[in-house]
């Protein structure tokens, strides 16, 4: 049984694309989530390693960059890595099932000059990580 998580945060660095030995596409990125201030006044931030597979990964890679605000949903597990000094560190890794680029929503709908002569019928929605097309109408909301 998988555990499910939903987070909202900012990308720590530009996402990277990786092709595995089977030719599958994987987009890797890290999301920082600010949890406010600790009692000592320092910022309490959690970092999540994210993996996005399939066609949705190409879109995410092309349309996001460092500091992009995102909403991420998916299954997670704890992974342990060894630092250069030999100590171990645990992080949560999320296998992304869907995401939303929150910063990009501010630009919606496209300005008329960018779509001259085109009818835009798409309503912004959570983008499935599978890359499947989602058509949202007023009747389905």
C-alpha positions as CSV (number, residue, x, y, z in Angstrom):
1,X,0.0,0.0,0.0
2,X,1.4,3.4,-1.0
3,X,1.2,6.6,1.0
4,X,-0.2,9.6,-0.8
5,X,1.0,13.2,-0.3
6,X,0.1,16.6,-1.7
7,X,2.5,19.5,-1.4
8,X,2.8,23.1,-2.6
9,X,6.2,24.7,-2.8
10,X,8.9,26.1,-5.0
11,X,11.4,24.3,-7.2
12,X,14.9,24.5,-5.7
13,X,16.7,24.3,-9.1
14,X,15.8,23.8,-12.7
15,X,14.3,20.3,-13.4
16,X,16.5,17.8,-15.2
17,X,15.5,15.2,-17.8
18,X,17.0,11.7,-17.6
19,X,16.6,8.8,-20.0
20,X,17.0,5.4,-18.3
21,X,18.5,2.3,-19.9
22,X,15.1,1.3,-21.3
23,X,14.7,4.7,-23.0
24,X,12.0,5.9,-20.6
25,X,11.9,9.6,-19.8
26,X,12.1,10.8,-16.3
27,X,12.0,14.4,-15.0
28,X,13.8,15.0,-11.6
29,X,13.3,18.0,-9.5
30,X,13.3,19.1,-5.8
31,X,10.5,21.0,-4.2
32,X,11.0,23.2,-1.0
33,X,8.0,23.6,1.3
34,X,8.2,26.4,3.9
35,X,6.6,25.4,7.2
36,X,7.0,28.7,8.9
37,X,9.4,29.7,11.6
38,X,10.9,27.4,14.3
39,X,10.9,28.6,17.9
40,X,14.5,29.8,17.5
41,X,13.5,32.1,14.6
42,X,15.0,30.1,11.8
43,X,12.9,28.9,8.8
44,X,11.6,25.4,8.9
45,X,11.8,24.0,5.3
46,X,11.3,20.5,4.0
47,X,12.7,19.3,0.7
48,X,11.1,16.6,-1.4
49,X,12.8,14.7,-4.3
50,X,10.3,14.3,-7.1
51,X,10.2,11.9,-10.0
52,X,7.9,12.4,-13.0
53,X,7.6,9.8,-15.7
54,X,6.1,9.8,-19.2
55,X,4.9,12.5,-21.5
56,X,3.9,14.8,-18.7
57,X,7.6,15.0,-17.7
58,X,8.5,16.8,-21.0
59,X,5.8,19.4,-20.5
60,X,6.9,20.0,-16.9
61,X,10.6,20.2,-17.9
62,X,9.9,22.8,-20.7
63,X,7.5,25.0,-18.6
64,X,9.1,25.1,-15.2
65,X,12.4,26.4,-13.8
66,X,14.0,27.3,-10.4
67,X,11.5,29.1,-8.1
68,X,8.4,28.0,-10.1
69,X,5.6,27.4,-7.6
70,X,4.0,24.0,-8.0
71,X,1.4,21.7,-6.6
72,X,2.5,18.1,-6.5
73,X,0.5,15.0,-5.8
74,X,1.8,11.4,-5.7
75,X,2.9,8.4,-3.7
76,X,5.9,8.8,-1.5
77,X,8.6,6.8,0.3
78,X,11.6,7.5,2.5
79,X,14.9,7.1,0.8
80,X,18.3,7.1,2.5
81,X,21.5,8.5,0.9
82,X,25.0,8.8,2.2
83,X,26.7,12.2,2.3
84,X,30.3,12.9,1.4
85,X,31.2,12.9,5.1
86,X,29.8,9.4,5.5
87,X,26.7,10.4,7.4
88,X,23.3,9.3,6.2
89,X,20.4,11.4,5.3
90,X,16.7,10.5,4.8
91,X,14.5,12.4,2.3
92,X,11.0,11.8,1.0
93,X,10.8,10.9,-2.7
94,X,7.6,11.5,-4.5
95,X,6.5,9.5,-7.6
96,X,4.4,12.3,-9.1
97,X,0.9,11.2,-10.3
98,X,-0.3,14.8,-11.1
99,X,0.9,18.3,-10.8
100,X,-0.1,21.9,-11.4
101,X,2.3,24.8,-12.3
102,X,0.8,27.5,-10.1
103,X,2.9,30.3,-11.4
104,X,1.7,29.6,-15.0
105,X,-2.0,30.0,-13.9
106,X,-1.4,33.8,-13.5
107,X,-0.9,34.0,-17.2
108,X,-4.3,32.3,-18.0
109,X,-6.2,32.8,-20.2
110,X,-3.7,33.8,-22.9
111,X,-3.8,37.4,-24.0
112,X,-5.8,37.8,-27.3
113,X,-2.8,39.0,-29.3
114,X,-1.1,35.7,-28.6
115,X,-4.0,33.7,-29.9
116,X,-5.3,35.9,-32.8
117,X,-7.8,33.9,-34.8
118,X,-7.7,31.0,-32.4
119,X,-10.5,29.8,-30.1
120,X,-9.1,28.6,-26.8
121,X,-11.5,26.0,-25.3
122,X,-9.1,24.7,-22.6
123,X,-9.8,25.4,-18.9
124,X,-6.7,25.1,-16.7
125,X,-6.8,22.0,-14.6
126,X,-4.4,19.6,-12.8
127,X,-2.3,18.0,-15.5
128,X,-2.1,14.2,-15.2
129,X,1.5,13.0,-15.1
130,X,0.6,10.5,-17.8
131,X,0.4,13.3,-20.3
132,X,-3.2,12.5,-21.2
133,X,-5.3,15.3,-22.7
134,X,-7.9,16.6,-20.3
135,X,-10.9,18.5,-21.7
136,X,-12.7,20.3,-19.0
137,X,-16.0,22.0,-19.7
138,X,-18.5,23.9,-17.5
139,X,-20.7,20.8,-17.4
140,X,-17.9,18.7,-15.8
141,X,-16.9,21.1,-13.1
